[in-house]
């Protein structure tokens, strides 16, 4: 798949997998402004993707996560027809008179594939079998390699009053199935990091 096609499908990570796969989300880089010392509230959430249904799921999940911290947030699909090709003028016009205090934007910054070794699931101490080698018995391991997709996401937060970037984070999602759980982990990581940096209560 070409990068541009994947970039325009950021929330392909929201392919609604019924089975929750083993997933992980981890920060790989972070920056914050020293000039901002306030608290974030009334946040506009923007998920950059051409997939409108998946964008709604992503943004609504973010809003729910912030609500659990008693932070008000608004999904951008209620104000912006598209999250692609955004610029300051478009966002300013959309939030005019809406009491929005900050804008949070998440986009796909890159991706790679990773082979992860998985041991055979039916082997344990009782079921393991052995093959004869010249030096004695040697356990035979018939594991396999599973291909994981690793997505690099970039999240930025802008203060509406100063129009300045106040925080950004790059993170990776690794998930063999790119499940709903993966994006929930990503959102939790973002909100928990904002809390630790005292941007929210």
N, C-alpha and C positions, 0 to 999 in steps of 0.2 A: 504494500500500500504506500502511495506517495505521501510525503510529509504534509503537503498542503491539504490533502484529503483528510488526514488524521487531525491536523490542526483545526480544521473546520468541523470536527466532530469531537470536540473536547469531552463532551459528556457521553461519548461512547462508553466511558467508564460507568455510566448509569444504565447500560444494557441490563434489563431487569432480570437478573439471574435468580431463580427461585431458591437455589441452594447457596448458602453463604459459604464461600470458599475461604481458605486461609489467606489473609491479606495483611499487608503492612504498609504504613505510611510513616515517613521519617523526614525530618528537616535536613537539608544539605547546605543551606546558606540563609542568612538573615541579616537585615539592616534596619535600623530605626533612626529617626531624627531626634537630635538632642533638644530641639527647640519646641517640641510639642510635649506638654505635660498634663493635658486635660484627659477627660474620659470620653470614649466613643459612645454615641447613641444615635438613633434614627439613621441607621446605616442602609445605603442602597447596595444591594447584592447583585453583581453582574457576573454571570457565567458565559464566557465567550465561546459560542458554538452556533452552527447553522441549524442544529436539531432543536426545534422549538419545544417539543414535548420533553426532551431530556433536559433542556435548559430550565424548564419549569420545575422538574423534579429536583434538580441541583439547587436552584435558588430557594425553593420552598423548604428543603431540608436544612439549608443554612439558616433561614429565618427561624425555624423551629429550634435549632440549636442555640441561637442567640436568645430566643424567648425564655429558654430554660435558665439563662443567666440574667433574666429581667432586663435585657437589652432590646430595644425596638429596632426592627429591620424591615425593609421592604424589598420584595423581589422586583428586579428591573423589568420583567416581562409585562408588568402592569403599567409601566411608563414608557418603555422603549419597544418598538416593533421588532427591532433586530439588535443583537449585541455585537454584530460584526461591524468593522470599519467605524468604530466610535472615535469621536474627538471631543475636546473640551466643550465646544459650542453646542454639540448635540446633547451632551449630558446636562449642561447648564440649563438649556431650554426645557429638558424633561423634568428637572427637579425644581424649577422655579415655583416658589410658593408652596412647596411640599414639606418644608421644615426638615429637609435632609441635612444631617450634620457631617456625614462621611460617605465615601464611596469605596466599596471593596470590589476589586476585579480579579477574577481567577481565569487564567488562560493556560493552554498547553504550550510549554516551552521546548519540549523535545521528547523523544522516546527511543528506547532500545530494546533488544531482545536478550534474554539471559537464560542459559541452560542450567537447570537446577536438578541435581541428582536425587532420585527418590528410591530408597531401598524397597525390595519386594515386601508387600504388605502381609504375605502369608507366612513369613519366616519368624520363628521365635526359638527359644532354646529347645523346645520339644519337637518342632516341625522342621528344623534346619536339616538339610541333607548335605552329604560330603562327597568329595571326589578324591581319588587316590592320587597322590603325587609321589615323586621319588623319595621325599623326605617324610612321608607320613600322610595323615588325613588333613585335608584343607577344606574349610567351609566354602561352598560355592554360593556366591551372592548374585542373584539374577535381578538386580535393580534396573532402573531405567532413568533416562533424562527427560524432564518435563520442561517445556518451553514457557517461560514467563514473559509477559510484557511489562516493562518498567517505564512508567510515564513520569516525566519531569513537569511539575506544575509550578507556575509563578503566581503568587498572590500579592497584590499591592493595595494599600489603603491610603486614600487621599482625604485630607481635611478640606471641607467645602469652603469654610471661611477664608482660609489663607491660600487655597488652591494648591497646596504643597503636598508632596509625597511624604508621609510620616512613618510608613513601615512597609517592608516587603519581605517575603520569604519564598525561597525555592524549596520544594519538597519532592520526594519520590513516592510513587505508589507502585508496589509490586504485588501482583495478583495473578495466579494462573488462569483465572476466568474473568477478571475485571468485573467483579460482582458489585452489587449494591453496597455490601459491607465495606468494600474498598473506599468508596466515596464517603461513606459515613465516617470511616477512620480519618480520611483527609480533613473533613470538616471539623471533627473533634480536635484534631491536631492544631488546626488554625485557631479555633476558639480558645483552646487551652493555652496556646502560646500567647495570644493577646491578653488573656487574664494574667499570666505570669509576668508579662511586661507592664502590667497595671494600666492597660488601655481600657479595660472593662473591669467591672467589679466581680 
